[in-house]
Amino acid sequence: MRADDTTDDPVETEGLARRLDRPMGVLGLVFVLVVLGQSLAREPWLVTSLTVAGWVCWAVFVAEFAVRAYRAPSQRRFWGRNWWQLLFLALPFLRFARALTLLRTARIGGVLSAAVRGSRSAGRLLSSRIGWLTAVSGVVVLGSSQLLYVVGAYDTYGPALHGAALATVTGEPLATDHGLARFLEVALAVWSVAVFATLAGALGAYFLERRSAEPPVRA
């Protein structure tokens, strides 16, 4: 046995991962909404409640990651594939910093982390390509609109959500000259093209399959 391997049965480890997929996927989508609520909440009790909910979700994510790391058959392979997740798990702790720049970085990091977590959760929960694409597009809209609002590209969240939705669906430019907005509008335009191409390919494959299933017409 190699030094980087554990004594756990790989089959048992994979079974545990599959059992965790659905509940962790649901929690990841809930976390996206919690982070959105944190950006918009103004009432003290609501801010406190969402903050506690966010930290509870984060604690569950950390625990799940630690369990997967401990039970991984190959530690070297696990860390080689998942090291980047540590960055997203560590970002919330920047909120304890007093520097305004670090606080803003933490908020941006929280939004990015929620978007990544939500996208991975959609992949865990949905096997259909169209369903997955729809769910991820929703996460992209929420994540990009939160980023635009957090960095100050828009004064209110409504226009940020509207602009991000249009840019994601149609590739329309964002109505702001903010530097991040210029980058996001290009990224969202590329995403809209990818969505259109995927939908066109799926529809084409559906009609071809339906046509091939029809019995041939005799002369």
C-alpha positions, 0 to 999 in steps of 0.5 A: 500500500502506498503512503498516500492511500488510506485503508478505506474501501474505494467502493464504500467511499464512492457510495458515501459520495453518492449518498452525499451528492443530493443533500449537498446539492440542495444545500448548495442551491440554498446557499446561493439564495442565502448569499443573495439575501445577505446582499439585500437584507437591511433589517438587523434581525434578518441580517443576523438570521442570514449570517447565521444560516450562511455560517451553518451552510459553510460549516457543513461544506467544510465538514463534507470536504473534510470527510471526503478528504479523510475517506479518499482512497488516494490522498495525492489524487484527491488534493490534486483535483480539489485543492482549489476548493480550499480557497473558496472555503477560506474566503469567508474568514476574511470577514473578520478583517477590519480593512475595508478592502479585505471586507469587500474582497470577502463579499466578492469571494462569498458571491463567487463561492456561492456561484461555484457551489451552486453550479456544482450543486446543479450538476449533482442534482440534474442529469438532463443537459437542458435542466442542468443548463437552465439551473446553471444559467439561473446561478450565473444570473444571480451570481453576476447580478450580485457581483455588479451590486456588491462592487457598486456598478449599480446603486440598486439590485433590481437593475443589476438583476435585469441587466445580468439576465438580459446579458445572460440570455441575449448577450446584450451589453450592460448599462454601466461603464464599471470596469467589472461590468465590461468584463462580465458582459463579455463573459455573459455574452460568451455564455449566451452563445454557448447556451444557444449552441447547446439548445440548438444541438439538443433540439437537432438531436431530438428531431433526428432521433425522432425521424430515425425512429419513424418507420420508413414510408413504402412507395 
